[in-house]
Amino acid sequence: MARKFLYIIASLIVLAIAALFALRIWSDELTQFTFVPNTAYEAPPSLAKNAYADPAMWHAKPGIETESPVSFVPAGLSAEAEPLPAAVFFVHPTSYLAKAHWNAPLDDAESRDRAQLFVSAMASPFATSENLWAPRYRQAAFGAFLTEAPEATKALDLAYADILQAFDQFIGTVDPAQPIVLAGHSQGAFHLKQLMKDRVAGQPLASRIAAVYAIGWPVSLEHDLPLMGLPACASADQSGCVISWLSFAEPADTAMILQSYANRAALDGQSPGASRFLCSNPLTGGTGGEAPASANVGTLVASEDLKSGELVKSMVPARCAADGFLLIGEPPEMGPYVLPGNNYHVYDIPLFWANLRSDAVRRVHAWTL
């Protein structure tokens, strides 16, 4: 399982590097030619109303009899895992890089298998929950994030409709007295923001949300957060709040990422533009501020041969910059595939793996008080 996890990280890095490197050195036309689907948008058939009652529509959920894709345990995790007494709904990042379709077909084997691996990598900090759900969905192609074409919006809308249907199945199945943790990375966090607006803000369900982890996609303090229905997490022992960060080493060049994010409207329909993003500090549990590397209880690091991985304590600090990006000091040795501009996007969770694991447990316990 450790080797599988490291292959996950390597695959995700390669995908992100290919796209973001192209954004830096290629023309707009060549970038679109390489990644953006050049076919007319054809909406796939609607899913059956009970589609997510089928276990085959889930990468992870209680009762699946195969090995859990989130059961990865890194070397160096010495303490016995503390249970996470909450139902967890996790939305995986983009795993469909092809341009044959605007939305990943559910029967696309490569995208499906890669997504399952991504679930293993990104959801494993929450795996001490016995009630972790991670849906399969017809995600928007990677190229949908590189264009403002109307087809891209349609692709994202369809992907979100699947997520919404899966979430309704999740909510209708889990114990109504159990607290809920919502989590997602990259495209998953993008959809999670909309889910908060549509299913949580102003609804009774808001009282059951112990924590929301919208990682790897900006949560605009002006254009998003007011419509999500919960405040930012201001302290480590707060529940019912939102956590978000985007990781960069220094010196950080965020211009390319800001441009790609600006292609997508925020929850109020406007471009997030240069508005400040929520920066949760994963080492303090609060909003903003800084913490030394000694506060980091476990960064997940792959070995050079990708055959093993371990938690390394006190490896990276964390400091929220004025623009909302999370800065981690000088570039740490996480591997050779850091993205242009010292962007550690693909390491958002591994950089703070053990802290994130403890953070979720702490907020759920706070919810029960």
N, C-alpha and C positions, 0 to 999 in steps of 0.2 A: 504493500500500500504506500510506503514511503516513496518508492521509486515512481509509482504512478503519480503521486502528488507532484513530484519534481518535473515529470513530463508535462503535467498540466501547466505549471508555471512557464516552462520553456515554450510550449505551444502558444500560450496567451501572449507572451513577449514577442514572439515572431510575428503574430498577427498584427499587433499594435505597431511594431517597428515598421513593418512593410507599409502600412497606411500612413503613419505620421511622418516617416522619412520622405515619402512621396510628397506630402504636403509641403515640406520644406524646400525640396530641390527641384521639383517638377512644376511645369506650368499647370494652370487650372485645367486646361483642356486635357492634358495627358493624365492628370490625377483622376478626372472623371472617367476617362476612357478605361483606366485600369480598374477602378473600383465601383463606379456607379452603374447600375443596370441600364442597358440601352434598349430595353424592351418596353412596350406600352404596359401600363399597370392593368393587371387583370386580377380582380379581387378573388381570392380563393373562396370556395363554398363556405358558408357559415357552419360553425361547429354545431353538433346536436346540443340541445339544451342540457342534456345530462352528460356531456362529453367528459367532464372532469370527475364523474363518478367512476370512470374506468382507471384502475391503477396504472395502466400503460401510458396515461397522460401525465405522469409524474416522474421526475427524476428521483425524488425522495418523498416518502410519506409513511406514516405508521402502517404496518401490515404488509409492506412489500417484502417478499420472502427471500429476495436476493441480498447480497452484501450491500450494506448502506454505502452510497457514494460519499458520505460525509464522515466516515468512521476513521479518517486519517488521524494518527497521533504521532507527533514529531518526537524525535529523541531529545532528551533534556527536559521533558515534562515530568518532573519527579513527583509532584504532589498528586494525590488521588483526585480525580476530577470531581468538582462540586456540581451537582445536578442543576440544570437550568429549568426551574419549574414553570415553564411557559410554553404556549404554542407558538411556533416560529414559522413565518411565511417568508421565504427567500426567493428573490428573482435574480436569475443569473445574467451575466453580461453577454454581449454579442459573441456568437460563435459561428456565424454565417458570413464568410468573406466573399463568396462567389457572387457573380453578377447575373446569373441566369434568371433570377427571380428577385422581386422587391421584398418578398417575405420568404423566410426559410420554410421549405416544405417539411411537414412533420415526418415524412419518410426519407428525408435526406440523411443518410447514415453518417457521413462525416461530420456534419453540423451537430447531429444528435449526440454522437459519441463525445465530441469535443465539449459540448455543453454539459454533459454528465461529469466530465472531468473538471470543468470549471466549478460546478457545484461542490465537488469534493474540495477544491482549493479554497473557495471563498466562503462556504458555509460551515466549514469544519470548526471555527471557534464557537459556533452555536450548537454543536453536535451533542452536547450533554443534555439537551432537551430530548425527551422521548416522543415529542410531538412536532417534529420538524417537517415542513412541507416545502417542496420546490417544484413548481410546475414546468412542464414542457410548454412551449408556446411558439407561435409562428412569428418569431422575432423579425424586426426590420433588418435588412441586409446592412452590412457595414457601410456601404456606399450611400445609404440613406442619410447618413450624418455628414456627408461631404457635399451636399447640394441643397438648394432651396426649391428644387422642382416640386410641383404639387404631388407627383408620385411618391416622393419621400414622406410627405405628410400622411398620405393615405396608408403607406406601409407602416408607419409608426402607430397610426390609429388602429389598424387591424391588430398589430401586436398587442396594443394595450387592451383591446376588446377581449382577447384571449386571457390576459392577466386578470382582468376584471371578472370574467367568468370563473376562472380558477379560484380567485379569492372568495367569491360568493360560495363556492363549494366548500372551501376551507372553513369559512365562518359558520356555515350551516352544519358542519360536522363536529367541530371541536367543542369541548365543554364550555357552555356560556359563562361559567364562573371562573374560567382560567384566564390569566393575563396573556397578552399577545405581544410578541416582538416582531416587528417588520424590518426586513433587511434586503438590500439590493446593491449591486455594484454596476457602475457605468450605465449601459442601457437599462439595466434592472433598476437603478436608482432613478433614472429619468421617468420610468413608468410608475415607480413608487410614489413620486411626488404627486402625480395626477390621481393616483389611487387615494392618497390622503385627502385631496380636495373632494373627491366624489363619494367616498365611503366613510370618512372619519370626521372631517370638519363639520361641526354643528350637529353631529349625530350621537346617539347614546353609546355607540361603539367607542367613541373617544375615551370614555372612562376606563376601558379595558386595555388601552395601549400602554405598555410599560416602557417601551423605547422604540424609536425609529432610527435605523441606520441607513441613511441615503448617502453612500460613499462613492466617490469617484465621479460624481456629477454635481455641478454647482447648485446650491440652494440659495437663490438670491434673497437677501434680507428684505429687499424692497418689493420684488415682484413675485416671489414664491412663498416664503414663510408665512405671511399673513393669511394665505388661503389654505394652508395645510392643516389648520385646526389645532395645532399644538405648538408650544414655544420651543425655542432652542434650549438645550440642556445647559444650564448655567453652573451646575455643580455636579460632583461625582455621585452624590446620593439622591439625585432628583430622578423622578420617574415621570412618565407621561410627557416625553419631550423628544426633540429631534437632534440627531448627531450627524455631522457631515464633514468630510475633509478631502482635500486634493493635495497629494504629496509632491514636493519638489526639493531637490538638493540645491545648494547655493554655489555659484550664482544661478539664480533661476531666470529662465527666459520663458515667460508664460504667454507671449503674444500669439503664437500659433494656436495654442489651446483656446484662448479667449475667442479667437476668430471662429473656430469650429463650433464652440458652444453658442456663439451669437447666431448661428444659422437656425437655431431652434427657439421657438417662443417660450417664454416663462408661463407660469400658471395664469397670469393676468392678461395673457395674449401679447405682451410686449417682449422685445428682445431684452435679455438680461444685460447686454451691452457691457459697460464698465462698472455696473453696480457691484457693491461689495457682496461677497458670498459668505455664508455661514462657515466659520472655521471652528470646529470642535477640536480641542486638543486631546488626543487619545491617551496621553500620559497623565493628564490631570482630571479628565472627565468634565472639564468646564469649557466655556466658550472663550476663545482668545488666550492670551498669555503664553508662557513658555515653561518648559520643564527640561532638566538636564537628562543626559543619557542614562544616568543612574536610576531614573524613574521607570525606565523601560525594562519590564520583567521578562521579555522574551520576543526577539525578532526571529522569524523563521528564515533560515539561510540554507540554500542548497549547496552541496559539495560541488567541486569543479567537475567531477565526472557524472553528476546528476544521479548518482546511485543512492544517495542518502541525504538527509536533511536534519537540522537540529535547531533548537531554540538557543539563541545567544543573548545573554542578559547585557544590559547597559550598552547597547550597540549604537543607537541613534537617539538624539534629542528630538524635541518638537517645539516649534515656535510659530504662532499664527502671525502672518504679516498683515499689514494694513489693508491689502486688497482682498484678503480672505483665503489666500493659499497657505498651506501648511509647509513650513520650511524645516528641513531635517539636517541642516548644517552641511559640512563638506560631504561630497558624494560617498556614501558607504559602499563597501564591496559586496553588493548583493548578486553580482553576476555581470556579464558583458553586454547585457541587452537593455540598458537604461535608455529611455526615449530621448529624442532631441530636446535640448533646453534643460537638461537635468530633471526631466519629468519622470518621476517614480510611480506613475499611475498604476502600472501593473503590479506594483508592490504595496499598494495602499493598505491592504489587509495584512500581508506577511510582515511588514515593517513593525506592526503593533499587534501581532497575533495573540500573544498571551494577555496583553492589557485589554484587548477587545473581549476576549473570553471572560475575564473577570468583570469587566464593565457591564456586560449583559446580565450576569448573575446578580450583581449588586443592585442594578436598577429594578430588576424583578422583585428582589427582596424588599426594596423600598416601596414598591407598589403595594405589597401585601400589608404594610404597616398602617 
